[in-house]
Amino acid sequence: SLAALLPFGPDMLLGAARDGSLLAWAVPRAPAPGDGAGAPRKSPPTEIEPEFVIDLGGMVPTALCHPPTYLNKVLVGGADGAMQLWNVATRRKLYTFDAFGGAGA
């Protein structure tokens, strides 16, 4: 099951799965007005396979965020309070932010 969904750019949707993976789906663009006029409409698919899946290395994700000035990057928040910064284009983890401890954490 998914913990979070995040639109990522104009043609991708990211999902954080509770099994510890980050999934990426390609989102088809809508036809321009007038394109396919008169053509029969297709039924939308009932299931879409992800373009790729990233293993988060044991993290149980609970949140996703795309920092606006970070090209191709996504921040994944974990149930334990840790965060991981990923480059979606290269599918590489760039940094792990450890969970904060202490009172009030």
MDTraj code that builds the backbone (N, CA, C; nanometers):
import mdtraj as md
import numpy as np

residues = "SER LEU ALA ALA LEU LEU PRO PHE GLY PRO ASP MET LEU LEU GLY ALA ALA ARG ASP GLY SER LEU LEU ALA TRP ALA VAL PRO ARG ALA PRO ALA PRO GLY ASP GLY ALA GLY ALA PRO ARG LYS SER PRO PRO THR GLU ILE GLU PRO GLU PHE VAL ILE ASP LEU GLY GLY MET VAL PRO THR ALA LEU CYS HIS PRO PRO THR TYR LEU ASN LYS VAL LEU VAL GLY GLY ALA ASP GLY ALA MET GLN LEU TRP ASN VAL ALA THR ARG ARG LYS LEU TYR THR PHE ASP ALA PHE GLY GLY ALA GLY ALA".split()
xyz = np.array([
    [0.0839, -0.1188, 0.0000],
    [0.0000, 0.0000, 0.0000],
    [0.0884, 0.1252, 0.0000],
    [0.0316, 0.2351, -0.0450],
    [0.1069, 0.3599, -0.0557],
    [0.0871, 0.4476, 0.0676],
    [0.1954, 0.5086, 0.1113],
    [0.1904, 0.6031, 0.2228],
    [0.1758, 0.7457, 0.1720],
    [0.2279, 0.7731, 0.0501],
    [0.2238, 0.9093, -0.0042],
    [0.2347, 0.9052, -0.1561],
    [0.1740, 1.0048, -0.2204],
    [0.1844, 1.0262, -0.3646],
    [0.2329, 1.1681, -0.3883],
    [0.3123, 1.1875, -0.4943],
    [0.3652, 1.3200, -0.5238],
    [0.3742, 1.3402, -0.6744],
    [0.3032, 1.4398, -0.7301],
    [0.3265, 1.4743, -0.8706],
    [0.4701, 1.5240, -0.8844],
    [0.5399, 1.4743, -0.9848],
    [0.6821, 1.5061, -1.0007],
    [0.7045, 1.5508, -1.1439],
    [0.7112, 1.6797, -1.1650],
    [0.7240, 1.7328, -1.3000],
    [0.5941, 1.7159, -1.3767],
    [0.5969, 1.7448, -1.5061],
    [0.4736, 1.7404, -1.5841],
    [0.4312, 1.5997, -1.6255],
    [0.5198, 1.5004, -1.6114],
    [0.4857, 1.3693, -1.6665],
    [0.5230, 1.2507, -1.5788],
    [0.5309, 1.2726, -1.4468],
    [0.5652, 1.1624, -1.3571],
    [0.4884, 1.1744, -1.2262],
    [0.4571, 1.0583, -1.1700],
    [0.3933, 1.0496, -1.0389],
    [0.4775, 0.9562, -0.9544],
    [0.5150, 1.0014, -0.8338],
    [0.5938, 0.9193, -0.7415],
    [0.5045, 0.8696, -0.6291],
    [0.5314, 0.7481, -0.5858],
    [0.4584, 0.6913, -0.4735],
    [0.5538, 0.6276, -0.3750],
    [0.5318, 0.6543, -0.2466],
    [0.6113, 0.5930, -0.1404],
    [0.5312, 0.4758, -0.0856],
    [0.5831, 0.3553, -0.1028],
    [0.5137, 0.2350, -0.0588],
    [0.5600, 0.1948, 0.0806],
    [0.4669, 0.1434, 0.1582],
    [0.4989, 0.1041, 0.2954],
    [0.5931, -0.0158, 0.3022],
    [0.6158, -0.0804, 0.1869],
    [0.7105, -0.1925, 0.1855],
    [0.8549, -0.1460, 0.1719],
    [0.8772, -0.0129, 0.1685],
    [1.0126, 0.0407, 0.1618],
    [1.0613, 0.0675, 0.0217],
    [0.9705, 0.1015, -0.0683],
    [1.0120, 0.1317, -0.2051],
    [0.9506, 0.2634, -0.2520],
    [1.0182, 0.3230, -0.3486],
    [0.9720, 0.4450, -0.4141],
    [0.9395, 0.4063, -0.5579],
    [0.8146, 0.4275, -0.5988],
    [0.7688, 0.3886, -0.7316],
    [0.7490, 0.5117, -0.8173],
    [0.7754, 0.4979, -0.9470],
    [0.7591, 0.6095, -1.0404],
    [0.6756, 0.5647, -1.1595],
    [0.5689, 0.6392, -1.1875],
    [0.4819, 0.6110, -1.3006],
    [0.4892, 0.7258, -1.4009],
    [0.4916, 0.6927, -1.5279],
    [0.4812, 0.7938, -1.6327],
    [0.3348, 0.8318, -1.6450],
    [0.3088, 0.9612, -1.6555],
    [0.1724, 1.0103, -1.6695],
    [0.1560, 1.0576, -1.8136],
    [0.0679, 0.9934, -1.8906],
    [0.0507, 1.0368, -2.0295],
    [-0.0111, 1.1759, -2.0360],
    [0.0324, 1.2506, -2.1334],
    [-0.0226, 1.3849, -2.1524],
    [-0.1591, 1.3754, -2.2176],
    [-0.2464, 1.4652, -2.1792],
    [-0.3797, 1.4717, -2.2390],
    [-0.3668, 1.5220, -2.3824],
    [-0.4515, 1.4734, -2.4720],
    [-0.4448, 1.5226, -2.6097],
    [-0.4835, 1.6697, -2.6179],
    [-0.4225, 1.7388, -2.7114],
    [-0.4565, 1.8798, -2.7326],
    [-0.5993, 1.8883, -2.7856],
    [-0.6675, 1.9991, -2.7596],
    [-0.8041, 2.0143, -2.8118],
    [-0.8053, 1.9935, -2.9629],
    [-0.8986, 1.9121, -3.0093],
    [-0.9102, 1.8856, -3.1515],
    [-0.8337, 1.7633, -3.1978],
    [-0.7355, 1.7165, -3.1190],
    [-0.6623, 1.5951, -3.1555],
    [-0.7534, 1.4742, -3.1367],
    [-0.7588, 1.3906, -3.2350],
    [-0.8391, 1.2696, -3.2246],
    [-0.9879, 1.2954, -3.2276],
    [-1.0294, 1.4087, -3.2809],
    [-1.1717, 1.4398, -3.2880],
    [-1.2431, 1.3315, -3.3671],
    [-1.3474, 1.2772, -3.3111],
    [-1.4255, 1.1746, -3.3779],
    [-1.3719, 1.0342, -3.3573],
    [-1.2535, 1.0205, -3.3007],
    [-1.1979, 0.8875, -3.2767],
    [-1.2653, 0.8265, -3.1536],
    [-1.2804, 0.6949, -3.1543],
    [-1.3429, 0.6326, -3.0366],
    [-1.2558, 0.6522, -2.9128],
    [-1.3200, 0.6735, -2.8000],
    [-1.2475, 0.6947, -2.6746],
    [-1.2071, 0.5609, -2.6160],
    [-1.0841, 0.5555, -2.5698],
    [-1.0348, 0.4347, -2.5038],
    [-1.0724, 0.4388, -2.3570],
    [-1.0968, 0.3216, -2.3016],
    [-1.1192, 0.3125, -2.1578],
    [-0.9853, 0.3291, -2.0872],
    [-0.9838, 0.4001, -1.9747],
    [-0.8567, 0.4133, -1.9022],
    [-0.8137, 0.2775, -1.8477],
    [-0.6832, 0.2554, -1.8379],
    [-0.6365, 0.1268, -1.7834],
    [-0.6747, 0.1141, -1.6371],
    [-0.6970, -0.0089, -1.5943],
    [-0.7322, -0.0321, -1.4545],
    [-0.6087, -0.0543, -1.3683],
    [-0.4961, -0.0857, -1.4332],
    [-0.3717, -0.1057, -1.3591],
    [-0.2555, -0.0580, -1.4455],
    [-0.1667, 0.0187, -1.3861],
    [-0.0515, 0.0723, -1.4584],
    [0.0749, 0.0279, -1.3852],
    [0.1652, -0.0339, -1.4578],
    [0.2916, -0.0771, -1.3993],
    [0.3849, 0.0428, -1.3841],
    [0.4621, 0.0493, -1.2756],
    [0.5575, 0.1600, -1.2605],
    [0.6686, 0.1523, -1.3645],
    [0.7208, 0.2689, -1.4001],
    [0.8353, 0.2767, -1.4913],
    [0.9595, 0.2194, -1.4247],
    [0.9764, 0.2519, -1.2952],
    [1.0869, 0.1961, -1.2189],
    [1.0532, 0.2006, -1.0707],
    [1.1281, 0.1197, -0.9936],
    [1.1104, 0.1101, -0.8488],
    [1.2477, 0.1261, -0.7846],
    [1.2534, 0.2084, -0.6796],
    [1.3780, 0.2305, -0.6052],
    [1.3622, 0.1681, -0.4670],
    [1.4566, 0.0846, -0.4274],
    [1.4573, 0.0250, -0.2936],
    [1.5146, 0.1285, -0.1972],
    [1.4397, 0.1613, -0.0938],
    [1.4821, 0.2637, 0.0022],
    [1.5698, 0.2077, 0.1138],
    [1.6134, 0.0857, 0.1018],
    [1.7104, 0.0295, 0.1962],
    [1.6579, 0.0096, 0.3363],
    [1.5359, -0.0370, 0.3502],
    [1.4817, -0.0650, 0.4822],
    [1.4001, 0.0477, 0.5425],
    [1.4026, 0.1666, 0.4835],
    [1.3226, 0.2769, 0.5350],
    [1.1738, 0.2490, 0.5105],
    [1.0910, 0.2811, 0.6091],
    [0.9462, 0.2752, 0.5918],
    [0.8997, 0.4182, 0.5662],
    [0.8704, 0.4538, 0.4399],
    [0.8391, 0.5930, 0.4074],
    [0.7000, 0.6335, 0.4548],
    [0.6897, 0.7590, 0.4955],
    [0.5605, 0.8151, 0.5375],
    [0.5283, 0.9452, 0.4655],
    [0.6275, 1.0074, 0.4010],
    [0.6051, 1.1372, 0.3362],
    [0.7017, 1.1568, 0.2202],
    [0.6576, 1.2370, 0.1217],
    [0.7396, 1.2748, 0.0066],
    [0.7340, 1.4250, -0.0111],
    [0.8461, 1.4832, -0.0544],
    [0.8523, 1.6269, -0.0792],
    [0.9502, 1.6519, -0.1927],
    [0.9125, 1.7415, -0.2840],
    [1.0026, 1.7811, -0.3924],
    [1.0465, 1.9249, -0.3655],
    [1.1689, 1.9453, -0.3142],
    [1.2161, 2.0821, -0.2921],
    [1.2185, 2.1578, -0.4255],
    [1.1546, 2.2736, -0.4343],
    [1.1366, 2.3416, -0.5627],
    [1.2645, 2.3782, -0.6367],
    [1.3730, 2.3997, -0.5685],
    [1.4961, 2.4390, -0.6373],
    [1.5906, 2.3212, -0.6591],
    [1.5497, 2.2015, -0.6242],
    [1.6335, 2.0821, -0.6392],
    [1.5860, 2.0034, -0.7614],
    [1.6535, 2.0201, -0.8747],
    [1.6168, 1.9530, -0.9977],
    [1.6316, 1.8013, -0.9827],
    [1.5256, 1.7290, -1.0153],
    [1.5231, 1.5821, -1.0139],
    [1.5379, 1.5201, -0.8749],
    [1.5180, 1.5969, -0.7702],
    [1.5377, 1.5450, -0.6342],
    [1.4038, 1.5275, -0.5624],
    [1.4004, 1.4278, -0.4746],
    [1.2849, 1.4067, -0.3880],
    [1.3367, 1.3731, -0.2482],
    [1.2681, 1.4255, -0.1483],
    [1.3006, 1.3996, -0.0085],
    [1.1971, 1.3010, 0.0443],
    [1.2443, 1.1895, 0.0992],
    [1.1569, 1.0852, 0.1517],
    [1.1690, 1.0847, 0.3033],
    [1.0569, 1.1037, 0.3720],
    [1.0549, 1.1003, 0.5178],
    [1.0154, 0.9623, 0.5667],
    [1.0838, 0.9132, 0.6696],
    [1.0579, 0.7794, 0.7215],
    [0.9834, 0.7791, 0.8533],
    [0.9257, 0.6653, 0.8848],
    [0.8501, 0.6482, 1.0084],
    [0.9363, 0.6696, 1.1318],
    [1.0668, 0.6481, 1.1193],
    [1.1577, 0.6646, 1.2330],
    [1.2089, 0.8077, 1.2477],
    [1.1639, 0.8986, 1.1600],
    [1.2067, 1.0382, 1.1670],
    [1.3250, 1.0710, 1.0779],
    [1.3873, 0.9705, 1.0186],
    [1.4989, 0.9947, 0.9268],
    [1.4446, 1.0382, 0.7909],
    [1.5314, 1.1002, 0.7103],
    [1.4947, 1.1410, 0.5753],
    [1.6059, 1.1003, 0.4793],
    [1.5673, 1.0753, 0.3539],
    [1.6636, 1.0433, 0.2492],
    [1.6399, 1.1376, 0.1315],
    [1.7479, 1.1899, 0.0748],
    [1.7408, 1.2734, -0.0442],
    [1.7838, 1.1882, -0.1629],
    [1.6951, 1.1762, -0.2642],
    [1.7189, 1.0923, -0.3809],
    [1.7182, 1.1748, -0.5079],
    [1.8050, 1.1376, -0.6028],
    [1.7995, 1.1910, -0.7378],
    [1.7177, 1.0910, -0.8184],
    [1.5987, 1.1311, -0.8596],
    [1.5087, 1.0405, -0.9292],
    [1.5628, 1.0058, -1.0685],
    [1.6266, 1.1011, -1.1350],
    [1.6780, 1.0776, -1.2705],
    [1.7875, 0.9707, -1.2712],
    [1.8762, 0.9727, -1.1719],
    [1.9854, 0.8751, -1.1668],
    [1.9522, 0.7563, -1.0766],
    [1.8438, 0.7700, -0.9984],
    [1.7988, 0.6658, -0.9043],
    [1.9039, 0.6358, -0.7983],
    [1.9696, 0.7437, -0.7526],
    [2.0737, 0.7306, -0.6503],
    [2.0381, 0.8103, -0.5258],
    [2.0696, 0.7495, -0.4109],
    [2.0520, 0.8211, -0.2839],
    [2.1692, 0.9161, -0.2678],
    [2.1389, 1.0432, -0.2400],
    [2.2431, 1.1443, -0.2260],
    [2.2832, 1.1674, -0.0811],
    [2.1844, 1.1557, 0.0099],
    [2.2149, 1.1870, 0.1493],
    [2.1077, 1.1267, 0.2396],
    [2.1481, 1.0879, 0.3605],
    [2.0549, 1.0435, 0.4640],
    [2.0638, 1.1395, 0.5806],
    [1.9503, 1.1931, 0.6210],
    [1.9408, 1.2795, 0.7386],
    [1.8914, 1.1913, 0.8527],
    [1.9709, 1.1775, 0.9578],
    [1.9319, 1.0945, 1.0708],
    [1.8190, 1.1597, 1.1476],
    [1.7431, 1.0777, 1.2186],
    [1.6332, 1.1272, 1.3020],
    [1.6913, 1.2050, 1.4184],
    [1.6201, 1.3095, 1.4590],
    [1.6604, 1.3869, 1.5756],
    [1.6150, 1.3135, 1.7012],
    [1.6945, 1.3161, 1.8046],
    [1.6561, 1.2515, 1.9300],
    [1.6354, 1.3561, 2.0384],
    [1.6072, 1.3090, 2.1561],
    [1.5931, 1.4006, 2.2686],
    [1.4489, 1.4376, 2.2971],
    [1.4308, 1.5253, 2.3966],
    [1.2970, 1.5655, 2.4384],
    [1.2260, 1.6417, 2.3261],
    [1.0992, 1.6111, 2.3127],
    [1.0191, 1.6817, 2.2148],
    [1.0322, 1.6286, 2.0734],
    [1.1144, 1.5279, 2.0547],
    [1.1326, 1.4718, 1.9193],
    [1.0209, 1.3776, 1.8837],
])
top = md.Topology()
chain = top.add_chain()
for i, resn in enumerate(residues, 1):
    res = top.add_residue(resn, chain, resSeq=i)
    for name in ("N", "CA", "C"):
        top.add_atom(name, md.element.get_by_symbol(name[0]), res)
traj = md.Trajectory(xyz[None], top)
